[in-house]
Amino acid sequence: MNYSVEDVYEIVSRNIKKYRKEANMTQEQLAIKANYTHQFIRRIEAPNVKKTFSLETIYRISVALNKKFCDMFAENDG
C-alpha cells in the first residue's frame, strides 16, 4: 500500500495518543517524560494539524511510552 507523508504522520500521531491513553498518561506527563513541551505534544496529537516531527521525536516518545519504535508506525483500528 502506498502512503503519503501526511498519512504516515497521521498514523504515528494516532498511535502516540492511543499508547499515551493506554499508559494512563496526560499530554503533560508525556511531555515531561520525553523532554518536550506540553504544547508540542498537543500539536502532534491534534487532528487536522500539519505535522512535522523527526524520527528522534518518535523515538523519544516511544521510549517514554515504553513502546517499540516500530509500534509507532503500526496501523491500528483505533
C-alpha positions in Angstrom: 0.0 0.0 0.0 1.2 3.5 -0.8 1.1 6.1 1.9 1.7 9.8 1.6 3.9 11.5 4.1 0.8 13.1 5.6 -0.7 9.6 6.1 2.4 8.4 8.0 2.4 11.4 10.3 -1.3 10.8 11.0 -0.7 7.1 11.8 2.1 8.0 14.2 0.1 10.8 15.7 -2.9 8.4 16.4 -0.6 5.8 17.9 1.1 8.3 20.2 -2.3 9.4 21.5 -3.5 5.7 21.8 -0.4 4.5 23.6 -0.4 7.6 25.9 -4.0 6.9 26.9 -3.3 3.2 27.4 -0.5 4.2 29.8 -2.9 6.5 31.7 -0.7 9.5 30.9 -1.7 13.0 30.3 -0.1 15.0 27.5 1.8 17.0 30.2 3.2 13.8 31.7 4.3 12.5 28.4 5.9 15.9 27.5 7.9 15.8 30.8 9.0 12.2 30.4 10.0 12.7 26.7 11.6 16.2 27.5 9.2 18.2 25.2 6.7 20.9 25.9 3.1 20.2 26.5 2.2 22.4 23.5 4.4 20.3 21.2 2.8 17.0 22.3 -0.6 18.6 21.9 0.2 19.7 18.3 1.4 16.2 17.5 -1.8 14.6 18.7 -4.1 17.3 17.3 -6.2 16.1 14.3 -6.2 18.2 11.1 -3.0 20.0 12.0 0.0 19.8 9.7 2.6 17.7 11.4 6.3 17.7 11.2 8.4 15.9 13.7 11.6 13.9 13.5 12.5 10.3 13.9 14.3 11.3 17.1 11.0 12.7 18.4 9.2 9.5 17.6 11.9 7.5 19.3 12.0 9.6 22.4 8.2 9.4 22.7 8.3 5.6 22.1 10.8 5.3 25.0 8.7 7.5 27.2 5.6 5.3 26.4 7.6 2.0 26.9 6.8 1.0 23.3 9.0 -0.3 20.4 9.9 2.3 17.9 8.2 0.3 15.1 4.9 0.2 17.1 4.6 3.9 16.4 4.1 3.1 12.7 1.6 0.3 13.0 -1.8 0.7 11.6 -4.4 0.2 14.3 -8.1 0.2 14.3 -8.5 2.8 17.0 
